[in-house]
Amino acid sequence: MPTVEFLNAAKKIECGQYANLRKVALLHDVPVYKGPDQILNCRGNGLCGTCLMEIVEGLENLSPKNWRELHNLKLKGKPDNIRLSCQCQVLGDVVCVTAPALDAQALSGATKT
């Protein structure tokens, strides 16, 4: 069984092959959304871009980017390892960081300079 490790939540979770990455996080109380996005999101339809995750390891163990990811404005200009968790199927072991932690890292990096 594949495992998904959420670094910011310090959780390593076993899931079934082809499990949806967003659903795995939500079912195990891993924060996927930040602030008002916890309520104002598209519920996994790939439209809003608020469920971003950085894939630290195992990018090859996720389903390829689909049309919704390729055309989502929030992903434009971002590295290939930033994915919409609602559009990812887990095919093998993955290590990732969710959107709330990504923003915290960006903010802490901005205040150091």
QUIZIPE-V542387 format. One record per residue. RES is the residue in one letter. SS is DSSP state (hx for helix, st for strand, lp for the rest). OMEGA is omega in radians with two decimals (NA if undefined). D_FIRST is the distance of its C-alpha to the first C-alpha in whole Angstrom. Layout:
# QUIZIPE-V542387
RES|SS|OMEGA|D_FIRST + RES|SS|OMEGA|D_FIRST
This chain:
# QUIZIPE-V542387
M|lp|3.09|0 + P|st|3.03|4 + T|st|3.07|7 + V|st|3.10|10 + E|st|3.08|13 + F|st|-3.03|16 + L|hx|-3.08|19 + N|hx|3.14|22 + A|hx|-3.11|20 + A|lp|3.13|19 + K|st|3.05|16 + K|st|-2.96|12 + I|st|3.01|10 + E|st|3.12|6 + C|st|3.10|6 + G|lp|3.06|6 + Q|lp|-3.09|7 + Y|lp|3.07|10 + A|st|3.11|11 + N|st|-3.05|14 + L|hx|3.13|14 + R|hx|-3.11|17 + K|hx|3.10|16 + V|hx|3.14|13 + A|hx|-3.08|16 + L|hx|-3.14|19 + L|hx|-3.11|17 + H|lp|3.05|16 + D|lp|3.03|20 + V|lp|-3.10|19 + P|lp|3.14|23 + V|lp|-3.06|22 + Y|lp|3.10|26 + K|lp|3.05|29 + G|hx|-3.09|33 + P|hx|3.12|34 + D|hx|3.09|31 + Q|hx|3.12|29 + I|lp|-3.06|31 + L|lp|3.08|32 + N|lp|-3.04|29 + C|lp|3.09|29 + R|lp|3.03|26 + G|lp|-3.14|23 + N|lp|3.08|25 + G|lp|-3.05|26 + L|lp|-2.98|29 + C|lp|3.13|30 + G|lp|-3.09|28 + T|lp|-3.10|27 + C|lp|-3.14|24 + L|st|3.00|24 + M|st|3.02|21 + E|st|3.12|21 + I|st|-3.08|19 + V|st|3.10|19 + E|st|3.03|17 + G|lp|3.13|14 + L|hx|3.13|17 + E|hx|3.14|16 + N|hx|3.04|12 + L|st|3.07|14 + S|lp|3.12|16 + P|lp|3.10|19 + K|lp|3.11|22 + N|lp|-3.09|24 + W|hx|-3.11|27 + R|hx|3.10|27 + E|hx|-3.11|26 + L|hx|-3.09|28 + H|lp|3.14|31 + N|lp|-3.07|30 + L|hx|3.14|33 + K|hx|3.12|31 + L|hx|-3.12|29 + K|lp|3.12|32 + G|lp|3.12|33 + K|lp|3.11|30 + P|lp|-3.11|28 + D|lp|-3.11|25 + N|lp|2.99|22 + I|st|-3.04|23 + R|st|2.96|22 + L|st|-3.06|22 + S|hx|-3.12|19 + C|hx|-3.11|20 + Q|hx|-3.08|20 + C|lp|2.97|16 + Q|st|-3.12|13 + V|st|-3.13|10 + L|lp|-3.12|9 + G|lp|-3.08|8 + D|lp|-3.08|8 + V|st|3.02|12 + V|st|-3.05|14 + C|st|3.08|17 + V|st|-3.08|20 + T|st|-3.04|22 + A|hx|-3.13|25 + P|hx|3.12|27 + A|hx|3.11|26 + L|hx|3.10|27 + D|hx|3.12|30 + A|hx|3.10|31 + Q|hx|-3.13|31 + A|hx|-3.14|33 + L|hx|-3.14|35 + S|hx|3.08|35 + G|hx|-3.12|36 + A|hx|-3.10|39 + T|hx|-3.13|41 + K|hx|-3.08|41 + T|lp|NA|43
